[in-house]
Amino acid sequence: MKIGFIGLGNMGAPMAANLAKAGHEVAGFDTAAPAPDGVRAVDSAAGAAADADVVISMLPNGQILRAVADQVIPAMREGAVFCDCSTVDVASARTVAEQALAAGLGALDAPVSGGIGGAQAGTLTFMVGGRQQDFDIVAPLLDIMGQKAVLCGEAGAGQSAKICNNMILGVTMLATCEAFALADKLGLDRQKMFDVVSTSSGASWSINSYCPAPGVGPQSPADNDYKPGFAAELMLKDLRLAQAAAEDVDADTPMGALATEQYKTFVEDEDGNGRDFSAMLPRFAARSRHSGES
C-alpha cells in the first residue's frame, strides 16, 4: 500500500518506520524532523499525499491539522483515506472529516494511546471515528502500528474517546501520586504499598503498569529520572481538550477540572515542563498540606 505520512516527530517517526518495515511504500514529510529509515522524505505535505492510498497525520493541534488538511485533501486521489492520528479538539476532527468526505475521500480520526514506547513497539491503541468502509481500508495499517483499534462511532468519536480516556488517566495518576506521598509520610514502604494496591480495589493502569514510584512495579519513566514517556505538558493539553469539550456539551467534570489546574500549575509555574506526567509524585512528596493550599 502507498502511504503518505505527515508529522515525523517522537510519535510519527516510529509509526511510519513500522509501516515501512512491514513492506509498505511510505513517503513522509515533516517541517523539521528527518524521515526515519525506510521512509522516503518529500518536501511538502501535498507531496506526501500525492498518489497515496492512505494519508496518515500525527500533528500537534487542531489548528495545524486544519492547515495541513487544506494542503493534502486537494492533492489526494479520489477514494483515498485521510487518517488523522493526532489528539485534537472534536470540532477540528469533524470539520476535517467533512472536508475530506466532500472531496470524495474517506476520513478517520484515530488518536492513539500508548506513548512513545507504544509507537516504537507497535503496541498503540487506536480510538477511531468515521465510516466502517474507511476503517476497513486502514485497519491493516493500524494493526501494524498498534495492538488494538476500536471504531468508536462517527467522525469525532475517536477524539471523544481519547479525551475521556486521558481525563481518567490524569485524575488517576494524580490520586496515585498523592497516595504514595501520603504513604511515605505514614511510614509505609513503597514496595508494600504497591503490593497491596496493585492487587486491591485501588488498582489502576497508573499504578499497575506505569507506577510513579522509582524501583517499584514494571519499568516506567520514574526509573529514568522521569524523562517523559508521556510529557506533563501533553497531559495538560489533553485535559484542556476534555474541559473544552465538557463546556461545549454542558457536562459536569469537577475532577477533570481539578486535574487540569494541578497540571497547569506543574507545567507552567513549576518544573513540570519536559518531565513525565508521573513526576507529580516527587512534587507531592516535597509538599506539605499547608503548601498545597491556594
N, C-alpha and C positions, 0 to 999 in steps of 0.2 A: 504494500500500500504506500502511496506517496503522501507524506505528511509535512505540513508546514508548522514549525514550532516557533512561537513568538514569546520571548521572555526567557532568557537563559541564565537566570540568577541561581541562588542556592537551591531552589526547588526545581526550577525548569530545566537546568542543565542535566542533572541526573535522570530526570524523567525522559528527556529527549534522548539521552545516551542509551537508556534501557530499550527504547523503541528501535534505535539503530542496531543495537546488539542483537535484537530479535530478528533482524533482517529487513526491516522497513527502510525505505528511502526517505531520509529526514533532511529537510532544509530548514536552517534555523536563523533567527535574527534577534539581536539584542542591541540596544543603543550603546552599551558599554562592555558587557561581559563577552568573552570569547566563546566560540562554539566548542562543545566538548568533542572528544574523539568519536569519529563515526558520523558526525553531523556536518553537513555541508553548509558553510556560512554564506549568507546572502546579504546584500547591502540595504534591504528595506523590508518592512513588514509585508508590503504588497508582493515583493519578490518571493518571500517565503510562501505566500498564499497561492501564487500562480500555479495552476495545473495540479494542485493538491487535492487528494480525495477527502482529507480531513485537515483542518487547521486547528491547532491547539494553542491556547494562550495561557500564560501564567504571569499576571501583571499586578502592580502594587495597589491599585484602587479603581473605583468605578469611573472616574474622570478619564484616566488613561485608557481604560477598556473602551470607553465610548470613542475616544480619538483613534485608537487602533482599529476598531470596527469600521469607522468611516474610511479607513485606508484599505482594509483587506476585503471587505464584503464586495466592493465593485471588482476586485481582482480575482475573486473565486469563480470557478466554473459552476454552472447550474447543477444542482443535485449534490454538491459537496456539503460537508457539515462543519460548522464553526462550533468548536467545543471550548468554552472558556473555563479554565480550572482555577482562576483567581478567586479570592474571597472579597466580594464587593457588596454594595448595597443591593437590595432586592430590586429596586426601581431600575437601576442600571442594567441588571441582568435581564429584566423583562423588556426593556427598551431595545437592547441589542438583539434579543431573540426576535422581536417583532420586525426589526430592520432586516435581519437575515432571512426570515420567512418571506417577507415581501419581495426579496430579491431572488426567490426560488431556491433558497438554500435550506439545509437543516440547521438546527441550533440547539445547543445544550449548555446549561450552566452546570458545572461539575466541580465544585470546590472540594478540597481534599482535607483529610485528617491523617496525621502520622509524622509530620515534620520532616526535617532534612534526612534523618535516618531512614524514615519510611520511603522517601523519594529515592534514596541511594539503593536501598534493598529491594525496591519494587513491592512494598507491602502497604501502600497507601489504601485508605478507604475513600471512595468517591461517593458523594451525595449529589444526585443528578436530577435536574429539572428539564423537561422537554418532552418531545414526542417519542413513542415507543419505536417507531421506524428509524429515527435518528440514533436512538440509544443502541439499537441492534447493530448499526453500522460501526459505531465507535466502541462497543463493548469489548471486542477482542484486544483493542489497544489499552483499554482500562485494565484488562486482565494482566497485561504485561507490566504496567506501571504500578499495579496495586493488587491487593488480596481480596477486595470486595468492592462492588459497585451496586448501589441501590437507586433505582429510578423512583424518586420520591413523589413525582407529580408533574404538573405542567411547568412552563417556564417560570423560573424564580424559586421553585420548590427546593432545588439543591441549595441555594443560598439560605433559604429559610431554615433548612435542616442544619446547615453548618453553624449559623449564628446561635441557634438554640443549643446545639451540642456544646459549642465553645463557651456559652454563658454558664452551662452546667460545669464545665471544666474549670473556668475561672473561679467560680464560687467554691467548688470542692477543693481546689488547690489552696485557696485562702484558708478554708477551715482546717485542712490537713496541716498547713504550716502553723497556724495558731495552736492547734492541739499539740504538736511536737514541742513548740515553745513553752506551752503550759506544762507538759510532761517534764521538760528539763527543770523547770522551777519547782516542780513537785518531787524532784529527785528520782524520777523514773528513767531507767536505762532505755536509750532509743531503740536498741535491738528488741528488747522485751516489748516496748510499745508497738513496734512493727509486728512482732509475732502474734500479739493479741488482736490488734485492729485489722490486720490483713486477712484474718480468718473469722472476723466477727462482724457485727452489724454496721460498723464504721468503715468497712472495706469499700474502696473505690479504685478507679484507674489511677487516680492521683497518688494513692499510697501503694497499691499493689504493683503497678507497672512503671511508675515514674516518681518513686519516693524522693521527697525533697531533702532527706537526711543523708549526708555522705556516709558511705560504708554500710548502708542498710538497704536490704532488698536488692532487686536487679540493678545492674549498672544504669546510671542515669546522669544527666548533666551535673547533679550535685557532686558526683565523684570526679568531675573535671572542673572544679572551681566555678561551677555554674556558668560555664560557657554555653551559649544557647543552643539547645535543640529546637526550642520554640521561644523566641525572644519575648521579653516582657512587653516591649512596645507593640509587638504583633497581637499579643493578648489584649492589650488596651484597644487596639484598632477593632478587634472583633467584638469586644464588649461594647464599644461605642456604636458599632453597627447594630448590635442587638437592641441597645437602648433607643436608637433612632427608629428601628422597626416597631418596637413596642409603643413608641409615641404615635407612630402612624396609625396603628390599629387600636389604640387606647387600651393596651394591656398593662396590668399592674405587675411590675417586676422589681420589687424592692431589694431583693438580694443581688440581682444583677446590677442595679444602680449602685449599691454599696461596693460591690466588687470593682465597678468602673472607677469609682472615686479612689479606692485604695490603689489600684494600678496607675491611675493618673498621678497621684502623689509620688508613687515609687519611681515612675519613669520620668516625670517632668520636674520634680522638685528634689529628688534624692539621687541615688546612684544606680537606678534600675535600668536605664537605657543601655542596651547592649548586653544585658545579663539575661539568663534564662528566667522564665516566669516563675519557676520554683524557688528562685532566690529570695522570695518572700520569707523563707524560714529564717535565715540569718538576720533579716530585718526585724522580724517579730522577736527573735531570741535576744536581740540587743535592746529591745524596748521594754519599758515598764507600763503598767496600767495608766499611770499619770501621763507619760509621754505619748500615749496613744489617744489622749483626749484632744478634741478640737476646740 
